[in-house]
């Protein structure tokens, strides 16, 4: 299956999971596109200062891949600063949050697997 950018759904969420600001979500693949293996695959753009609030994953898991910008990730209580090419896996009941800690928009790819 091929899905072109113009076929993808865009959504804007304010205060996503209790975070700050607006997050623009480009739903790259929908749950029905992924044969039940994942429920979310998206490119998310956070302007400077925007965040996705802390939330747990279990029994599902989430992968973040930083595409551009500076991400401040709270990985189950430990804060890390990450940049382009870095990745995070959160599952097994652990929690995470992300803040755009830079001066430019930050883009991440997020995939929630079940």
Helices and strands as residue ranges (DSSP letters): G 5-7, E 9-14, G 16-18, E 22-29, G 31-34, E 38-46, E 51-56, E 61-68, E 71-75, E 78-82, E 87-90, E 95-100, E 106-113
